[in-house]
Amino acid sequence: MEESPSPCRLKSGGKGRRKAKALGTPEGLAASHSGTRKYLATRDDESQQFQLRPDIAFIDDYGVPQMIADAKWKLLNEADRKPGISSSDMYQLYTYTGRYKVDNLQLIYPAQAGLLHQYNYTLQGSNAPKLAVKRLR
């Protein structure tokens, strides 16, 4: 059984609005920090396995995720061809797009001088989800 969302409205309060703006959060969505857990597989005995735990799921008024964001603590590297984004982070977000059926994803990195604020990717696959790699300001 999946847990129900426990949203924290981003559009209320000054601090929430600033955070929503920094993350590029669409107006009217709520952030759920732990209530949107799902499982990747079910065993033969019907037990659910491999729990997925996105850091933030932006949900609509019906509790349906519209965007998934994952926060990283490592630093990006502009000199790297893939700006320091690991393959495992990309696989993680790609798994979220399939399981949560969302087309908008974000990887959030700490603020760093000398880097673009955002790098955009289109992931390959049947629904071509969009991934924004952002650094906090």
C-alpha positions as CSV (number, residue, x, y, z in Angstrom):
1,M,0.0,0.0,0.0
2,E,1.4,3.4,-1.0
3,E,1.5,6.3,1.5
4,S,-0.7,9.3,0.8
5,P,0.9,12.6,0.1
6,S,1.5,15.1,2.9
7,P,1.9,18.4,1.0
8,C,3.5,21.5,2.2
9,R,2.1,24.4,0.1
10,L,4.9,26.3,-1.6
11,K,2.7,29.2,-2.7
12,S,2.0,30.3,0.8
13,G,4.4,32.6,2.7
14,G,7.3,34.6,1.5
15,K,10.0,32.0,2.0
16,G,7.9,29.3,0.2
17,R,7.4,31.7,-2.8
18,R,11.2,32.3,-3.0
19,K,11.9,28.6,-2.9
20,A,9.3,27.9,-5.5
21,K,10.7,30.6,-7.7
22,A,14.3,29.2,-7.3
23,L,13.1,25.7,-8.2
24,G,11.0,26.9,-11.1
25,T,7.9,25.5,-9.5
26,P,4.7,25.9,-11.4
27,E,2.1,28.1,-9.6
28,G,-0.5,26.1,-7.7
29,L,1.5,22.9,-7.0
30,A,2.4,21.7,-3.6
31,A,5.7,20.0,-2.5
32,S,5.5,16.6,-0.9
33,H,8.8,15.6,0.8
34,S,8.1,12.1,1.9
35,G,4.5,11.2,1.1
36,T,4.9,10.2,-2.6
37,R,6.8,6.9,-2.1
38,K,6.2,4.1,-4.5
39,Y,7.8,0.8,-5.2
40,L,9.6,-0.3,-8.3
41,A,8.7,-4.0,-8.2
42,T,6.4,-6.6,-6.6
43,R,7.6,-10.1,-5.8
44,D,5.7,-13.3,-6.5
45,D,4.3,-13.2,-2.9
46,E,2.9,-9.7,-3.7
47,S,5.3,-7.9,-1.4
48,Q,6.4,-4.6,-2.7
49,Q,10.2,-4.2,-3.2
50,F,12.7,-1.4,-3.9
51,Q,11.0,1.7,-2.5
52,L,11.5,4.9,-4.5
53,R,11.9,8.1,-2.4
54,P,12.1,11.3,-4.4
55,D,13.4,14.2,-2.3
56,I,10.5,16.4,-3.6
57,A,7.5,15.6,-5.6
58,F,5.5,18.6,-6.8
59,I,1.8,17.5,-6.7
60,D,-1.4,19.0,-8.1
61,D,-4.6,19.5,-6.1
62,Y,-5.5,15.9,-6.7
63,G,-2.3,14.6,-5.1
64,V,-0.9,13.6,-8.5
65,P,2.9,14.3,-9.0
66,Q,3.6,16.7,-11.9
67,M,7.3,17.1,-11.3
68,I,10.0,15.3,-9.3
69,A,13.1,17.0,-7.9
70,D,16.1,15.5,-6.3
71,A,18.7,17.5,-4.3
72,K,22.4,16.7,-4.6
73,W,25.1,17.8,-2.3
74,K,28.0,17.3,-4.7
75,L,29.4,20.2,-6.8
76,L,29.0,20.5,-10.5
77,N,32.1,20.8,-12.8
78,E,31.8,23.1,-15.8
79,A,34.9,21.5,-17.4
80,D,33.3,18.1,-17.5
81,R,31.4,17.2,-20.7
82,K,28.4,16.2,-18.5
83,P,29.0,19.0,-15.9
84,G,29.7,16.5,-13.1
85,I,26.2,14.8,-13.3
86,S,26.7,11.1,-12.5
87,S,25.1,8.4,-14.6
88,S,23.5,6.9,-11.5
89,D,21.7,10.3,-10.9
90,M,20.4,10.3,-14.4
91,Y,19.2,6.6,-14.1
92,Q,17.5,7.6,-10.8
93,L,15.5,10.4,-12.4
94,Y,14.7,8.3,-15.4
95,T,13.2,5.7,-13.1
96,Y,11.1,8.4,-11.4
97,T,9.7,9.5,-14.8
98,G,8.5,6.0,-15.6
99,R,7.2,5.1,-12.2
100,Y,5.6,8.4,-11.3
101,K,4.5,9.2,-14.9
102,V,5.9,12.7,-14.9
103,D,7.5,14.5,-17.8
104,N,9.3,17.2,-15.7
105,L,12.3,16.5,-13.5
106,Q,14.9,18.6,-11.7
107,L,18.3,17.9,-10.2
108,I,19.1,20.6,-7.7
109,Y,22.8,21.3,-6.8
110,P,24.4,23.8,-4.3
111,A,25.1,27.3,-5.4
112,Q,28.5,27.7,-7.1
113,A,30.2,30.6,-8.8
114,G,31.0,30.5,-12.4
115,L,28.3,28.0,-13.5
116,L,25.1,28.5,-15.5
117,H,22.0,28.6,-13.3
118,Q,20.4,25.8,-15.3
119,Y,21.3,23.1,-17.8
120,N,18.4,21.5,-19.8
121,Y,18.2,18.0,-21.1
122,T,15.6,15.9,-22.9
123,L,15.8,12.3,-21.8
124,Q,15.4,9.7,-24.5
125,G,12.4,7.4,-24.3
126,S,8.8,7.1,-25.2
127,N,7.6,10.4,-23.6
128,A,10.9,12.4,-23.9
129,P,10.8,13.8,-20.4
130,K,12.5,17.2,-19.7
131,L,15.2,17.4,-17.0
132,A,16.4,20.8,-15.6
133,V,19.7,20.7,-13.8
134,K,19.7,23.7,-11.5
135,R,22.0,25.2,-8.9
136,L,20.6,27.2,-6.0
137,R,21.4,30.9,-6.1
